[in-house]
Amino acid sequence: MKKSQLILIIVGICTIAGLYALPKVVVDNEAGTTSVEDPNAMANSTSDVTEMHENELSSENRSQADELKATLASAREPSEKIAAAKSLASMYQKEGIFDSAAYFLGEAVALNSSDLALVEETGKAYYEAFSFALDKTKVEDLADKTRTYLNQVLEKDPSRLDLKTKVAMTYVSSANPMQGITMMREILEADPQNEDGLFNMGVLSMQSGQYKRAAERFEELVKYHPDNLQGQFYLAVSYFESNEKNKAKAQFEEVKKMTQDPMILESVQTYLDKL
């Protein structure tokens, strides 16, 4: 399992707070949706991103980062600049400073915009940063950048549903959340077993308080993708919130069999103690 996936599970286990940072939207029925206000504040410039996080690098990496930044600024060959930018991105990514990692990948793309693999990598990096952002203005800025890069890839290959789900989720946190919901429904119409689509629709149903509908989504998810630990955990939470005590207990016990992570096991036990 990827480190970022485990972090997301732990964050969700602690408070499920991330679900409530999203706008309240009716996801899975014919009812209307609520409106969402546009962000009022100006987004941070990309140059501010690296300054903001410069002192957060571990001391062992700081001097190497300074050397790479000097290379990025002074090297004559684009290939050398790109290599430096990608190395910086990797360094920031490993330390969990995702917005700075995405910024440096964007610098590499600026030097070779025809490299679609690099464009895709940058879009995914911005999506990762978007997933962990909490500040409303920052969320909107990172969402916009995610779409900028991933849509370039989708223009060339519209069949990339994995990228389309990421774009859809960025719209859910925007002033027009139903655009994202509509995209997600289109994805599941094209591929009813789509792992990301089922998971995200389940999460969005939880966020809007539709726990029974969320359970249905997560049931479908774990049916086709039984190793999805996030889905297994959120299925248990959905049963718990729907007052399906027997199902919740059995599902939490199933989650306990899937992981040895102490934080996850502690949280699962907390839920079991409430049943």
C-alpha positions in Angstrom: 0.0 0.0 0.0 1.2 3.5 -0.8 2.3 5.7 2.1 -0.2 8.4 1.0 -3.1 5.8 1.0 -2.2 4.8 4.6 -2.0 8.4 5.7 -5.5 9.0 4.2 -6.9 6.0 6.1 -5.4 7.2 9.3 -6.7 10.7 8.9 -10.1 9.3 8.1 -9.9 6.9 11.1 -9.0 9.7 13.5 -12.0 12.0 12.8 -13.4 11.4 9.3 -12.9 15.2 9.2 -11.9 15.4 5.6 -15.3 14.3 4.5 -16.9 17.4 6.1 -14.5 19.8 4.4 -16.3 19.1 1.2 -19.6 20.9 0.2 -22.8 19.2 1.3 -24.1 17.7 -1.9 -26.9 15.2 -2.6 -25.0 12.6 -4.4 -27.2 9.6 -5.3 -30.8 10.7 -5.8 -32.9 13.1 -7.9 -33.0 15.9 -5.3 -31.3 19.2 -5.8 -28.0 20.3 -4.5 -26.8 23.1 -2.3 -24.8 26.0 -3.7 -21.2 26.6 -2.7 -19.6 30.0 -2.3 -16.6 31.0 -4.4 -13.3 31.4 -2.6 -12.8 35.0 -1.5 -9.1 35.0 -1.0 -6.3 35.2 -3.6 -4.4 31.9 -4.1 -0.8 31.7 -3.2 1.6 32.1 -6.1 3.6 29.0 -7.0 6.8 30.8 -6.1 5.5 31.2 -2.6 5.0 27.5 -2.3 8.6 26.7 -2.2 9.4 29.6 0.1 6.7 28.4 2.5 8.2 25.0 2.8 11.8 25.6 2.4 12.6 25.3 6.1 10.5 22.1 6.4 13.0 19.9 4.6 15.0 17.8 7.0 18.5 19.1 7.6 20.1 16.2 5.8 18.3 17.1 2.6 18.5 20.9 2.8 22.0 21.4 1.4 21.3 19.0 -1.5 18.1 20.8 -2.2 20.0 24.1 -2.4 22.4 22.6 -4.9 19.6 21.3 -7.0 17.9 24.7 -6.9 21.1 26.4 -8.0 21.4 23.9 -10.9 17.7 24.6 -11.9 18.4 28.3 -11.9 21.8 28.4 -13.7 22.1 25.3 -15.9 22.1 25.9 -19.6 20.8 22.5 -20.9 17.1 22.0 -20.5 17.7 18.3 -19.7 19.9 19.2 -16.8 17.3 21.6 -15.5 14.6 19.0 -15.8 16.6 16.4 -14.0 17.2 18.9 -11.1 13.5 19.8 -10.9 12.5 16.1 -10.9 15.0 15.3 -8.2 13.7 18.2 -6.1 10.2 17.0 -6.6 11.1 13.5 -5.4 12.9 14.9 -2.3 9.8 17.0 -1.3 7.5 14.1 -2.1 9.4 11.7 0.2 9.1 14.2 3.0 5.4 14.7 2.5 5.6 18.3 1.3 3.3 17.5 -1.7 2.6 21.0 -3.0 6.3 21.8 -3.3 6.8 18.5 -5.1 4.1 19.3 -7.6 5.5 22.8 -8.1 8.9 21.5 -9.1 7.4 19.0 -11.5 5.5 21.9 -13.0 8.9 23.6 -13.5 10.0 20.5 -15.4 6.9 20.5 -17.6 7.5 24.2 -18.5 10.8 23.1 -20.0 9.3 20.2 -21.9 5.5 20.5 -22.3 5.3 17.9 -25.0 6.2 15.1 -22.5 2.7 13.8 -21.7 4.1 11.3 -19.1 5.7 14.2 -17.2 2.5 16.3 -17.6 0.5 13.4 -16.1 3.0 12.9 -13.3 2.6 16.6 -12.5 -1.1 16.5 -12.5 -1.1 13.5 -10.1 1.3 15.3 -7.8 -1.0 18.3 -7.7 -3.9 16.0 -7.0 -2.0 14.4 -4.1 -1.3 17.9 -2.7 -5.0 18.8 -3.2 -6.1 15.7 -1.3 -4.2 16.7 1.8 -4.9 20.5 1.7 -7.2 22.0 4.3 -7.2 25.7 3.6 -10.0 26.6 1.3 -8.0 28.9 -0.9 -5.2 26.4 -1.3 -7.6 23.6 -2.1 -9.1 25.6 -4.9 -5.6 26.6 -6.3 -4.3 23.0 -6.2 -7.6 21.7 -7.8 -7.2 24.2 -10.6 -3.7 23.1 -11.3 -4.7 19.4 -11.1 -7.2 20.0 -13.9 -4.8 22.1 -15.9 -2.4 19.2 -16.2 -4.6 16.1 -16.2 -7.0 17.6 -18.8 -4.1 17.8 -21.2 -3.7 14.1 -20.9 -7.4 13.5 -21.2 -7.6 15.5 -24.4 -5.3 13.0 -25.9 -6.8 9.9 -24.3 -10.4 10.4 -23.0 -10.5 6.7 -22.0 -8.3 7.4 -19.0 -11.0 7.0 -16.3 -8.4 6.9 -13.6 -7.5 10.5 -14.4 -11.1 11.6 -15.0 -12.0 10.5 -11.4 -9.3 12.8 -10.1 -10.6 15.7 -12.1 -14.1 15.0 -11.0 -13.1 15.1 -7.3 -11.5 18.5 -7.8 -14.8 19.9 -9.0 -16.6 18.5 -6.0 -14.8 21.0 -3.8 -15.4 23.8 -6.2 -18.3 26.3 -6.6 -19.9 23.8 -9.0 -19.8 20.4 -7.1 -22.5 18.8 -9.3 -20.1 19.0 -12.2 -17.9 16.6 -10.4 -20.8 14.3 -9.3 -22.0 14.2 -12.9 -18.5 13.2 -14.1 -18.3 10.5 -11.5 -21.7 9.1 -12.6 -20.5 9.0 -16.2 -17.4 7.1 -15.1 -19.5 4.4 -13.3 -21.8 4.2 -16.3 -18.8 3.5 -18.5 -17.2 1.1 -16.0 -19.6 0.0 -13.1 -16.7 -1.7 -11.4 -14.4 1.3 -11.4 -12.5 1.3 -8.1 -11.9 5.0 -7.8 -15.4 5.9 -9.0 -17.1 3.5 -6.5 -14.8 4.7 -3.6 -15.3 8.4 -4.3 -19.0 8.1 -4.6 -19.1 6.2 -1.4 -17.1 8.9 0.4 -19.3 11.6 -1.1 -22.4 9.8 0.1 -20.9 9.6 3.6 -20.1 13.3 3.5 -23.7 14.2 2.6 -25.1 11.9 5.4 -26.4 9.3 3.0 -24.8 6.4 5.0 -27.1 3.6 3.6 -26.3 4.7 0.1 -22.6 4.9 1.0 -22.7 1.3 2.3 -24.2 0.2 -1.0 -21.3 1.9 -2.9 -18.7 0.4 -0.6 -20.3 -3.0 -0.8 -19.9 -2.9 -4.5 -16.3 -1.7 -4.1 -15.2 -4.5 -1.8 -17.1 -7.0 -3.9 -14.9 -6.2 -6.9 -11.8 -4.9 -5.0 -11.6 -6.8 -1.7 -8.1 -5.6 -1.0 -9.2 -1.9 -0.8 -8.6 -1.3 2.9 -10.0 2.2 2.7 -13.2 0.9 1.3 -13.4 -1.9 3.8 -13.0 0.5 6.7 -15.5 3.1 5.3 -18.0 0.3 4.7 -17.8 -0.5 8.4 -18.2 3.2 9.3 -21.2 3.4 7.0 -22.9 0.4 8.7 -22.1 2.0 12.1 -23.6 5.3 11.1 -26.7 3.5 9.6 -27.2 1.7 13.0 -26.6 -1.6 11.3 -24.8 -2.9 14.4 -24.3 -6.5 13.5 -23.0 -5.7 10.0 -20.7 -3.0 11.5 -19.3 -5.4 14.0 -18.6 -8.1 11.5 -17.1 -5.5 9.0 -14.8 -4.0 11.7 -13.6 -7.5 12.5 -12.9 -8.0 8.9 -10.8 -4.9 8.8 -8.8 -6.1 11.8 -7.7 -9.1 9.7 -6.4 -7.0 6.9 -3.9 -4.8 8.7 -1.4 -4.7 11.6 -1.2 -0.9 11.8 -1.6 0.0 15.4 -3.5 3.3 14.7 -6.0 1.5 12.5 -6.5 -1.3 15.0 -6.9 1.1 17.9 -9.6 3.0 16.0 -11.4 -0.1 14.9 -11.5 -1.2 18.6 -12.9 2.2 19.6 -15.8 1.6 17.2 -16.3 -2.0 18.4 -16.4 -0.8 22.0 -19.3 1.5 21.0 -21.3 -1.3 19.5 
